[in-house]
Amino acid sequence: MQTIRSGARGLWLIWNLNWDRLLYAVTILVSLWIGAFIGTL
């Protein structure tokens, strides 16, 4: 149980440090997808 707690705490820390980078990557992917969708119309 202690291992699960420490792992969850580590994941939470990684999430807090990288959520802005993740948001940046998701924004790029969504914009590329929208561009491809518009290109097929």
Secondary structure, 3 states (H helix, E strand, C coil): CHHHHHHHHHHHHHHHHHHHHHHHHHHHHHHHHHHHHHHCC
